[in-house]
Amino acid sequence: MEIKLIETFLDVLESRNFNLSAERLNITQSSVSARIKALETAIDATLFERGRAGATPTVAGFRFEPHARLLLATWDQGRRDAGAGPNRDGLLRLAGQFSLMRSVLVDWVIELRRHYPRKAIDLQADYSNQIVRDLSLGVVDIGILYSPQYLPDIDIQQVGSEQFVMVSTESNTINKISKETYINTGYTSFFNQCHQSLLPEFSNGALSVGFEELSVELLKRIGGSTYLPKRFIPDLMLTLPSIRFVEDAPEILHPVFSAVHIRKRHYAEVAHALKVLRNTL
């Protein structure tokens, strides 16, 4: 089966329109129709009902979707594995939540490169639920998460903790931190609960954001105070010299989890990579 048939099916599934998919794929509308027809013939099922309103997926179309995504993902990973090069000992595919990218994942990859210089590494940042889905499909080997989604075929283990500390451009003591300029960075529900318990007076401030990169940008532009992962504060100080630790503010310790498909948890390369991660944390 040609991969372009799968790609066309998934695009039409999203666009619900053959003409729109033709524009997006830079092919003719008749080519889209021909590809969908060829795929329907190959699997002996009608995937879309065609009409004036567009292309509506059939029950078979919805049922085929996860298999199509798996086929496409497997093809992509196989292509990358094969292209890793003769001087590489295979490919290790890693994914982590966005908030872990700067603080944990980069340090981990640096250590992996030091321990296994011949190993090709593919590193992606994504949302927790998508990482778990990719693990289930087999297109990611190890996921690193703050808040994993527990599924029967995914092995979840705590591998360490991340230290969150309050930093400020205003003061290094909490009694001088302004609630009006405090940025409430919401990392996870666990973090929010800890924050509410430890600092209820700062939990309903004037400004709340859901991603620490936004908090950092706000600190650079207008100043203020917020909680950030401790491990990337030294780098932040290079670009924002006015930032300082709020020394008497409570530290929030957040667990960090690994997620691995149960088929891969005993693979030597996975076990070695997780050992390096634990040492990094």
PAZAPA-4460 file (N, C-alpha, C; in steps of 0.05 Angstrom, whole numbers, plus 32768, in hexadecimal, padded with zeros to 4 digits):
% residues 281
    n_x    n_y    n_z   ca_x   ca_y   ca_z    c_x    c_y    c_z   seq   type   mol
   8011   7FE8   8000   8000   8000   8000   8012   8019   8000     1      M     A
   800B   802C   7FEE   801C   8044   7FEC   8016   8057   8004     2      E     A
   802B   8062   800F   8027   8075   8025   8017   808D   801E     3      I     A
   801A   8096   8004   800B   80AE   7FFC   7FED   80AA   7FFE     4      K     A
   7FE4   8091   7FFC   7FC7   808B   7FFF   7FBF   8090   801C     5      L     A
   7FCF   8088   802E   7FCA   808C   804B   7FCA   80AA   8051     6      I     A
   7FDE   80B8   8047   7FE0   80D5   804C   7FC8   80E3   8041     7      E     A
   7FBF   80DB   802A   7FA7   80E8   801E   7F8E   80E2   802F     8      T     A
   7F8B   80C9   8037   7F74   80C2   8048   7F73   80D3   8061     9      F     A
   7F8A   80D5   806F   7F8A   80E4   8088   7F85   8102   8083    10      L     A
   7F8E   810C   806D   7F89   8129   8067   7F6B   812D   8062    11      D     A
   7F5F   811C   8052   7F42   811F   804D   7F32   811B   8067    12      V     A
   7F3B   8109   8077   7F2E   8105   8091   7F2D   811E   80A1    13      L     A
   7F43   812E   809F   7F44   8148   80AD   7F35   815E   809F    14      E     A
   7F38   815F   8085   7F2C   8176   8076   7F0E   8172   8070    15      S     A
   7F06   8158   806E   7EEB   8151   8066   7EE4   815C   804A    16      R     A
   7EF8   8160   803A   7EF3   816C   801F   7F09   8164   800C    17      N     A
   7F02   8157   7FF6   7F16   814E   7FE2   7F25   8166   7FD6    18      F     A
   7F16   817B   7FCF   7F23   8193   7FC3   7F37   81A0   7FD5    19      N     A
   7F30   81A2   7FEF   7F42   81AF   8002   7F5B   819E   8006    20      L     A
   7F57   8183   8007   7F6E   8171   800A   7F80   8173   7FF1    21      S     A
   7F74   8176   7FDA   7F83   8178   7FC1   7F96   8191   7FC3    22      A     A
   7F8B   81A7   7FCD   7F9B   81BF   7FCF   7FB1   81BB   7FE4    23      E     A
   7FAB   81AF   7FFA   7FBF   81AB   800F   7FD4   8198   8007    24      R     A
   7FCD   8184   7FF7   7FE1   8170   7FEE   7FEE   8177   7FD4    25      L     A
   7FE5   818E   7FC8   7FF0   8197   7FAF   7FED   8183   7F98    26      N     A
   7FD5   8177   7F97   7FCE   8165   7F82   7FB3   816C   7F78    27      I     A
   7FA9   815F   7F63   7F8F   8165   7F58   7F79   8157   7F69    28      T     A
   7F60   8161   7F66   7F4A   8154   7F74   7F45   8138   7F6A    29      Q     A
   7F4A   8134   7F50   7F46   8119   7F45   7F5B   8106   7F50    30      S     A
   7F73   8110   7F56   7F88   80FF   7F62   7F80   80F7   7F7F    31      S     A
   7F74   810A   7F8D   7F6A   8103   7FA8   7F55   80ED   7FA6    32      V     A
   7F42   80F1   7F94   7F2D   80DD   7F91   7F39   80C2   7F89    33      S     A
   7F4C   80C2   7F77   7F58   80A9   7F6E   7F67   809B   7F85    34      A     A
   7F75   80AA   7F96   7F83   809E   7FAC   7F70   8092   7FC1    35      R     A
   7F5B   80A1   7FC7   7F47   8096   7FDA   7F3A   807D   7FCF    36      I     A
   7F33   807E   7FB5   7F27   8066   7FA9   7F3A   804F   7FA9    37      K     A
   7F54   8053   7FA4   7F68   803D   7FA5   7F6A   8032   7FC1    38      A     A
   7F69   8043   7FD5   7F6B   803A   7FF0   7F52   802A   7FF8    39      L     A
   7F3B   8034   7FF0   7F22   8025   7FF6   7F22   800A   7FE8    40      E     A
   7F2C   8008   7FD0   7F2E   7FEF   7FC2   7F41   7FDC   7FD1    41      T     A
   7F57   7FE7   7FDB   7F6C   7FD6   7FE8   7F61   7FCA   8002    42      A     A
   7F51   7FDA   8011   7F47   7FD0   802B   7F2B   7FC5   8029    43      I     A
   7F1F   7FC8   8011   7F04   7FBD   800C   7EEF   7FCA   801F    44      D     A
   7EF0   7FE5   8020   7EDD   7FF3   8031   7EDA   800F   8027    45      A     A
   7EC2   801B   802A   7EBE   8037   8023   7EC5   8048   803B    46      T     A
   7ED7   805B   8036   7EE2   806B   804C   7ED4   8086   804F    47      L     A
   7EC9   8091   8039   7EBB   80AB   803A   7EA1   80A9   802A    48      F     A
   7E8D   80B8   8033   7E75   80BD   8024   7E78   80D8   8016    49      E     A
   7E78   80D8   7FFC   7E7B   80F0   7FED   7E61   80FE   7FE9    50      R     A
   7E60   8118   7FEC   7E48   8128   7FE8   7E4E   8145   7FE5    51      G     A
   7E39   8155   7FE1   7E3D   8172   7FDD   7E49   817F   7FF5    52      R     A
   7E44   8173   800D   7E4F   817F   8025   7E6C   8178   802A    53      A     A
   7E77   8166   8019   7E92   815E   801C   7E96   8140   801F    54      G     A
   7EAA   8138   802C   7EB0   811B   8030   7EAC   8115   804E    55      A     A
   7E98   8104   8053   7E92   80FC   806F   7E9D   80E0   8074    56      T     A
   7EAE   80DD   8088   7EB9   80C2   808E   7EA3   80AE   8095    57      P     A
   7EA6   8096   808A   7E94   8081   8092   7E9D   8074   80AC    58      T     A
   7E8E   8061   80B6   7E97   8052   80CD   7EB1   8044   80C7    59      V     A
   7EB4   8039   80AF   7ECD   802C   80A8   7EE4   8040   80A7    60      A     A
   7EDE   8059   809E   7EF2   806D   809E   7EFD   8074   80B9    61      G     A
   7EEA   8077   80CC   7EF3   807C   80E8   7F02   8065   80F3    62      F     A
   7EF9   804D   80ED   7F07   8035   80F7   7F23   8032   80EC    63      R     A
   7F26   803B   80D3   7F40   8038   80C5   7F54   804E   80CF    64      F     A
   7F4A   8064   80DA   7F5C   807A   80E1   7F73   8072   80F2    65      E     A
   7F6F   8065   8109   7F87   805F   811A   7F9B   804D   810C    66      P     A
   7F91   803B   80FB   7FA4   8029   80ED   7FB3   8039   80D8    67      H     A
   7FA6   804D   80CB   7FB3   805E   80B8   7FC9   806E   80C5    68      A     A
   7FC3   8079   80DD   7FD7   8089   80EB   7FEF   8078   80F3    69      R     A
   7FE9   805F   80FC   7FFE   804D   8103   8010   8046   80EB    70      L     A
   8003   8041   80D4   8012   803A   80BC   8024   8052   80B4    71      L     A
   801A   806A   80B5   8029   8081   80AE   8040   8086   80C1    72      L     A
   803A   8083   80DB   804F   8087   80F0   8064   8072   80EE    73      A     A
   805C   8059   80E9   8070   8043   80E6   8082   8048   80CE    74      T     A
   8076   8050   80B8   8085   8056   80A0   809A   806C   80A6    75      W     A
   8090   8082   80B3   80A2   8098   80B9   80B9   8090   80CB    76      D     A
   80B3   8080   80DF   80C8   8077   80F1   80DB   8064   80E4    77      Q     A
   80D0   8052   80D3   80E1   803F   80C5   80F4   804E   80B2    78      G     A
   80EA   8062   80A5   80FA   8072   8093   8111   8080   80A2    79      R     A
   810A   808B   80BA   811F   8098   80CA   8133   8084   80D5    80      R     A
   8129   806D   80DE   813B   8058   80E8   814F   804F   80D2    81      D     A
   8144   804A   80BA   8155   8041   80A4   8169   8056   809C    82      A     A
   8161   8070   809F   8173   8086   8097   8185   808F   80AD    83      G     A
   8186   8081   80C3   8198   808A   80D9   81B5   8089   80D2    84      A     A
   81BC   807A   80BE   81D8   807A   80B4   81E8   8062   80BE    85      G     A
   81FC   805A   80AF   820C   8042   80B6   821C   8045   80CF    86      P     A
   8221   805E   80D7   8232   8062   80EF   8221   8066   8108    87      N     A
   8207   8060   8107   81F5   8063   811D   81EB   8048   8127    88      R     A
   81E8   8046   8142   81DD   802D   814D   81C0   8030   8152    89      D     A
   81B1   8035   813C   8194   8037   813E   818B   8052   8147    90      G     A
   8170   8054   814B   8163   806D   8152   8153   806A   816B    91      L     A
   8157   807D   817E   8147   807E   8197   8135   8096   8195    92      L     A
   811B   8090   8198   8106   80A5   8194   80FB   80AE   81AF    93      R     A
   80FF   80C7   81B5   80F8   80D2   81CF   80E4   80E8   81CC    94      L     A
   80D2   80EB   81E0   80BF   8101   81DF   80BA   810A   81FC    95      A     A
   80B6   8124   81FF   80B1   812F   821A   809D   8146   8218    96      G     A
   8090   814B   822F   807E   8162   8230   808E   817C   822B    97      Q     A
   8080   818F   8220   808D   81A9   821A   809C   81B4   8232    98      F     A
   8090   81B3   8249   809C   81C0   8261   80B5   81B1   826A    99      S     A
   80B9   8199   8261   80D1   818A   8269   80E8   818D   8255   100      L     A
   80E2   819A   823E   80F6   819A   8229   810F   81A9   8231   101      M     A
   810C   81C1   823C   8124   81D0   8242   8131   81C6   825C   102      R     A
   8121   81BE   826F   812C   81B8   828A   8138   819C   828C   103      S     A
   812C   8188   8280   8134   816C   8284   813E   815F   826A   104      V     A
   812E   8162   8255   8134   8152   823D   814E   8159   822F   105      L     A
   8155   8172   822F   816E   817A   8222   8186   816E   8232   106      V     A
   8185   8170   824D   819B   8165   825D   819D   8146   8258   107      D     A
   8186   8139   8256   8185   811C   8252   8192   8115   8237   108      W     A
   818A   8123   8222   8195   811D   8208   81B3   8122   8207   109      V     A
   81BC   8137   8214   81D9   813C   8215   81E8   8125   8222   110      I     A
   81DC   811A   8238   81E9   8104   8245   81E7   80EA   8234   111      E     A
   81D1   80E6   8227   81CE   80CF   8215   81E3   80D0   81FE   112      L     A
   81E7   80E8   81F4   81FB   80EB   81DE   8217   80E5   81E9   113      R     A
   821C   80EC   8202   8236   80E7   820D   823A   80C9   8212   114      R     A
   8225   80BB   821C   8227   809E   8221   8226   808D   8208   115      H     A
   8215   8096   81F5   8210   8086   81DD   8214   8097   81C4   116      Y     A
   822C   809E   81BD   8231   80B1   81A7   8228   80A6   818B   117      P     A
   8226   808C   8189   821E   8080   816F   81FF   807D   816C   118      R     A
   81F1   8084   8181   81D4   8081   8180   81C7   809A   8174   119      K     A
   81B6   8097   8160   81A6   80AD   8155   818F   80B2   8167   120      A     A
   8188   80CB   816C   8173   80D2   817F   815F   80E4   8171   121      I     A
   8146   80DE   8173   8130   80EF   8169   8121   80FA   8181   122      D     A
   8121   8114   8185   8115   8120   819D   80FE   8132   8195   123      L     A
   80E7   812E   81A1   80CF   813E   819B   80C2   8148   81B4   124      Q     A
   80B6   815F   81B2   80A6   816A   81C9   8089   816A   81C1   125      A     A
   8078   8162   81D4   805B   8161   81CD   804B   8162   81E7   126      D     A
   8031   815F   81E4   8020   815E   81FC   801E   8142   8207   127      Y     A
   8018   813F   8220   8019   8126   822E   8008   8111   8220   128      S     A
   7FEF   8117   8219   7FDD   8103   820D   7FE7   80FA   81F2   129      N     A
   7FF3   810C   81E2   7FFD   8104   81C8   8016   80F2   81CB   130      Q     A
   8026   80F8   81DF   803E   80E7   81E4   8035   80CB   81EA   131      I     A
   8021   80C8   81FB   8018   80AE   8203   800C   809F   81EA   132      V     A
   7FFD   80AE   81D9   7FF3   80A2   81C1   800A   8098   81AF   133      R     A
   801E   80A9   81AC   8035   80A1   819C   8044   8088   81A7   134      D     A
   8045   8087   81C1   8051   806F   81CE   8040   8056   81C8   135      L     A
   8026   8059   81C9   8014   8042   81C2   8017   8039   81A6   136      S     A
   801C   804C   8194   8020   8046   8177   803B   803B   8171   137      L     A
   804E   803E   8184   8069   8034   8181   807B   8047   8172   138      G     A
   8073   8061   816F   8084   8074   8160   8095   8084   8173   139      V     A
   8092   8080   818D   80A4   808C   81A1   80AD   8076   81B4   140      V     A
   80C7   8076   81BA   80D2   8061   81CC   80CF   8068   81E9   141      D     A
   80D4   8081   81F1   80D2   808A   820D   80C5   80A5   820D   142      I     A
   80B2   80A8   821F   80A6   80C2   8224   80AD   80CB   8240   143      G     A
   80B1   80E5   8243   80B7   80F1   825D   80A1   8106   8263   144      I     A
   8093   8102   827A   807B   8111   827F   8079   811A   829C   145      L     A
   806A   8130   829F   8062   8138   82BA   8048   812A   82C2   146      Y     A
   8036   8128   82B0   801B   811D   82B6   8013   8108   82A2   147      S     A
   801D   80EF   82A5   8017   80DB   8291   7FFA   80D1   8292   148      P     A
   7FF1   80C9   827B   7FD7   80BB   8279   7FDC   809D   827B   149      Q     A
   7FCF   8091   828E   7FD4   8075   8294   7FC3   8063   8281   150      Y     A
   7FD1   8053   8272   7FC4   8040   8260   7FCF   8024   8265   151      L     A
   7FBF   800F   825F   7FC8   7FF3   8265   7FE3   7FEB   8259   152      P     A
   7FE8   7FF5   8240   8000   7FED   8232   8018   7FFF   8235   153      D     A
   8015   8013   8247   802B   8027   824C   8035   8024   8268   154      I     A
   804F   801F   826B   805C   801C   8285   8065   8038   828E   155      D     A
   805B   8041   82A5   8061   805B   82B0   8071   8058   82C9   156      I     A
   8088   8066   82CB   8099   8065   82E2   80A3   8081   82E9   157      Q     A
   80A3   8087   8303   80AF   80A0   830B   80CE   809E   830A   158      Q     A
   80DA   80B0   82FC   80F7   80AF   82F8   8106   80C5   8307   159      V     A
   80F7   80D7   8313   8104   80EC   8322   80F1   8103   8327   160      G     A
   80FB   811A   832E   80EB   8131   8334   80F7   814A   8329   161      S     A
   80E6   815D   8323   80EF   8177   831A   80EA   818C   832F   162      E     A
   80FE   819C   8335   80FC   81B1   8349   80F2   81CB   833C   163      Q     A
   80DC   81D5   8347   80D2   81EF   833E   80D7   8204   8354   164      F     A
   80E2   821A   834C   80E8   822F   8360   80DC   824A   8357   165      V     A
   80D6   825B   836A   80CD   8275   8363   80E4   8287   835C   166      M     A
   80E2   8296   8346   80F6   82A9   833E   80E8   82C4   833A   167      V     A
   80F7   82DA   833B   80EB   82F4   8339   80FF   8308   832F   168      S     A
   80F4   831C   8321   8105   8334   831A   8102   834A   832E   169      T     A
   80F1   8345   8343   80EB   835A   8357   80FA   8358   8371   170      E     A
   80FB   833F   837B   8107   833C   8396   810F   831F   839A   171      S     A
   8120   831A   83AE   8127   82FF   83B5   811A   82F5   83CE   172      N     A
   8106   8304   83D8   80F6   82FC   83F0   80D9   82FD   83E9   173      T     A
   80CA   82E9   83F2   80AE   82E6   83E9   809C   82FC   83F3   174      I     A
   80A2   8308   840A   8090   831D   8414   8091   8337   8404   175      N     A
   80A5   8338   83F1   80A7   8350   83E0   809E   834A   83C3   176      K     A
   8093   8332   83BF   8089   832A   83A5   806D   8335   83A1   177      I     A
   8069   8343   838B   804E   834F   8386   803B   833B   837A   178      S     A
   8023   8339   8385   800F   8327   837A   8005   8331   835E   179      K     A
   8008   834B   835A   7FFE   8357   8341   8011   8350   8329   180      E     A
   802A   834A   832F   803D   8344   8319   8044   8326   831A   181      T     A
   8037   8316   832B   803E   82FA   832D   8031   82EB   8315   182      Y     A
   8040   82DA   8309   8037   82CA   82F2   8033   82AD   82FC   183      I     A
   801A   82A5   82FC   8013   828A   8305   8016   8276   82ED   184      N     A
   802C   8268   82EC   8032   8256   82D7   8026   823A   82DE   185      T     A
   8012   8231   82CE   8005   8218   82D4   8012   8201   82C4   186      G     A
   8021   81F1   82D1   802F   81DB   82C3   801D   81C2   82C1   187      Y     A
   8013   81B9   82D7   8001   81A2   82D8   7FEE   81A5   82EF   188      T     A
   7FDA   8194   82F1   7FC7   8196   8307   7FD5   8190   8321   189      S     A
   7FE9   817E   8321   7FF8   8179   8339   8007   8192   8343   190      F     A
   8014   819F   8330   8022   81B8   8337   800F   81CD   8342   191      F     A
   7FF8   81D0   8334   7FE5   81E4   833D   7FDB   81DE   8359   192      N     A
   7FD6   81C5   8360   7FCD   81BE   837B   7FE2   81C5   838F   193      Q     A
   7FFB   81BE   8389   8011   81C5   839C   8013   81E3   839F   194      C     A
   8011   81F1   8389   8013   820F   838A   7FFD   821A   839B   195      H     A
   7FE5   8210   8397   7FCE   821A   83A6   7FD1   8215   83C4   196      Q     A
   7FDC   81FD   83CA   7FDF   81F6   83E6   7FF5   8207   83F4   197      S     A
   800B   820B   83E5   8022   8219   83F1   801F   8238   83F0   198      L     A
   8013   8241   83DB   8012   825E   83D6   7FF6   8267   83CD   199      L     A
   7FE2   8263   83DD   7FC7   8269   83D5   7FC3   8287   83CD   200      P     A
   7FD3   8298   83D9   7FD1   82B5   83D4   7FDB   82BC   83B8   201      E     A
   7FEA   82AA   83AB   7FF5   82B0   8390   7FE7   829F   837B   202      F     A
   7FD3   828F   8383   7FC7   827C   8370   7FB1   8287   835F   203      S     A
   7FA8   829F   8365   7F93   82AC   8356   7F9B   82C8   834E   204      N     A
   7FB3   82C9   8343   7FBD   82E3   833B   7FB2   82EF   8322   205      G     A
   7FBD   8305   831A   7FB3   8313   8302   7FBA   8306   82E8   206      A     A
   7FCF   82F6   82E9   7FD9   82EA   82D0   7FE0   82CD   82D3   207      L     A
   7FD3   82BC   82C2   7FD9   829F   82C2   7FE0   8297   82A6   208      S     A
   7FF4   8285   82A4   7FFC   827B   828A   8000   825D   828C   209      V     A
   7FFF   824F   8275   8000   8232   8275   801A   8226   826B   210      G     A
   802E   8237   8267   8047   822D   825B   805E   823F   8264   211      F     A
   8073   8234   826F   8088   8244   827B   8097   8256   8268   212      E     A
   8097   824F   824E   80A4   8261   823B   8096   827C   823A   213      E     A
   807B   827C   823D   806D   8295   823E   8074   82A5   8257   214      L     A
   8077   8296   826E   807F   82A3   8287   809A   82B0   8284   215      S     A
   80AD   82A2   8278   80C8   82AD   8274   80C7   82C6   8263   216      V     A
   80B7   82C5   824D   80B6   82DC   823C   80A9   82F4   824A   217      E     A
   8095   82EF   825B   8089   8305   826B   809D   8310   827F   218      L     A
   80AC   82FE   828C   80C1   8308   829E   80D5   831A   8291   219      L     A
   80DC   8313   8278   80F0   8323   826A   80E4   833E   8262   220      K     A
   80CB   833F   825B   80BF   8357   8251   80B4   836A   8266   221      R     A
   80A6   835F   827A   809A   8370   828E   80A2   836A   82AA   222      I     A
   80B2   8355   82AE   80BB   834E   82C9   80A5   8340   82D9   223      G     A
   80AB   8338   82F1   8098   832B   8302   80A4   8313   8310   224      G     A
   8093   8300   8318   809C   82E8   8327   808C   82D0   831D   225      S     A
   8099   82B9   831F   808B   82A0   8318   809B   8288   8321   226      T     A
   8090   8270   831D   809E   8257   8322   80A9   824C   8308   227      Y     A
   80C3   8244   8309   80CF   8238   82F1   80E0   8220   82FA   228      L     A
   80E6   820D   82E8   80F8   81F7   82EE   8113   8202   82F6   229      P     A
   811D   81F8   830C   8136   8203   8317   814E   81FF   8304   230      K     A
   814E   81E9   82F5   8165   81E2   82E6   816A   81F5   82CF   231      R     A
   8156   8204   82C5   815D   8216   82B0   815E   8233   82B8   232      F     A
   815E   8239   82D2   8161   8254   82DC   817D   8260   82D5   233      I     A
   8193   8250   82D8   81AD   825B   82D1   81AF   8266   82B5   234      P     A
   81A3   8258   82A1   81A3   8261   8286   8192   827A   8283   235      D     A
   817C   827B   8292   816A   8293   8290   8178   82AB   829B   236      L     A
   8189   82A8   82AF   8197   82BE   82BB   81AB   82CB   82A7   237      M     A
   81B3   82BC   8293   81C5   82C8   827F   81B7   82DC   826D   238      L     A
   819D   82D7   8268   818D   82E9   8257   817C   82FD   8267   239      T     A
   8178   82F6   8281   8168   8307   8292   8176   830B   82AD   240      L     A
   818B   831C   82AD   819C   831F   82C5   818D   8328   82DE   241      P     A
   8175   8334   82DB   8166   833D   82F3   8157   8327   8301   242      S     A
   8156   830F   82F5   8147   82F9   8302   8157   82EF   831A   243      I     A
   8149   82E7   832F   8156   82DD   8347   8143   82C8   8354   244      R     A
   814F   82B7   8364   813F   82A4   8373   8130   82B3   838A   245      F     A
   8117   82AB   838F   8109   82B5   83A6   8110   82A0   83BC   246      V     A
   8123   82A6   83CD   8130   8292   83DE   811E   8286   83F3   247      E     A
   810A   8295   83FC   80F9   828A   8411   80DE   8280   8407   248      D     A
   80DB   827E   83EC   80C3   8272   83E0   80C5   8254   83E1   249      A     A
   80AF   8246   83E5   80B0   8228   83E6   80B7   821D   83CB   250      P     A
   80C6   8207   83CB   80CD   81F8   83B2   80B6   81E5   83AD   251      E     A
   80B0   81E1   8394   809C   81CD   838C   80AA   81B7   837D   252      I     A
   80A8   819F   8387   80B5   8188   837B   80A0   8178   836B   253      L     A
   80A5   8176   8352   8091   8169   8340   809D   814E   8335   254      H     A
   808E   8138   8338   8098   811F   832E   809A   811F   830F   255      P     A
   80AE   8111   8305   80B2   810E   82E8   80B0   80F0   82E2   256      V     A
   80A1   80E9   82CD   809B   80CD   82C7   80A6   80C6   82AB   257      F     A
   80AE   80AD   82A9   80B4   80A2   828F   809C   8091   8286   258      S     A
   8098   808F   826C   8083   807F   8261   808F   806F   824A   259      A     A
   808B   8055   824B   8096   8042   8237   8081   802D   8230   260      V     A
   807F   8026   8217   806D   8010   8210   8077   7FF6   821D   261      H     A
   8064   7FE6   8228   806C   7FCE   8236   807D   7FBB   8225   262      I     A
   807A   7FBC   820A   808B   7FAB   81F9   80A8   7FB4   81F9   263      R     A
   80AD   7FCD   8200   80C8   7FD8   81FE   80D6   7FDC   8218   264      K     A
   80C8   7FD7   822E   80D4   7FDF   8248   80EC   7FCF   8250   265      R     A
   80F0   7FB7   8243   8108   7FA7   8249   811D   7FA9   8234   266      H     A
   8119   7FBA   8220   812D   7FBE   820B   8146   7FCB   8218   267      Y     A
   815D   7FC1   8211   8176   7FCB   821D   817A   7FE9   8219   268      A     A
   8174   7FF3   8201   8179   800F   81FB   8166   8021   820B   269      E     A
   814D   8017   8210   813A   8026   821F   8142   8027   823D   270      V     A
   814A   800F   8247   8153   800E   8263   816C   8020   8268   271      A     A
   817F   8020   8255   8197   8030   8258   818F   804E   8257   272      H     A
   817D   8055   8245   8175   8071   8243   8167   807B   825C   273      A     A
   8157   806A   8268   8149   8071   8280   815C   8074   8298   274      L     A
   8170   8063   8298   8185   8065   82AD   8193   807F   82AC   275      K     A
   819A   8088   8293   81A7   80A2   828F   8194   80B8   8298   276      V     A
   817A   80B5   8292   8167   80CA   829A   8166   80CC   82B9   277      L     A
   8164   80B6   82C7   8163   80B7   82E4   817C   80C4   82F0   278      R     A
   8193   80BF   82E4   81AC   80CB   82EE   81AC   80E9   82E8   279      N     A
   819F   80F1   82D1   819D   810D   82CA   818C   811C   82DD   280      T     A
   8176   810F   82E6   8163   811C   82F8   816E   811C   8315   281      L     A
***
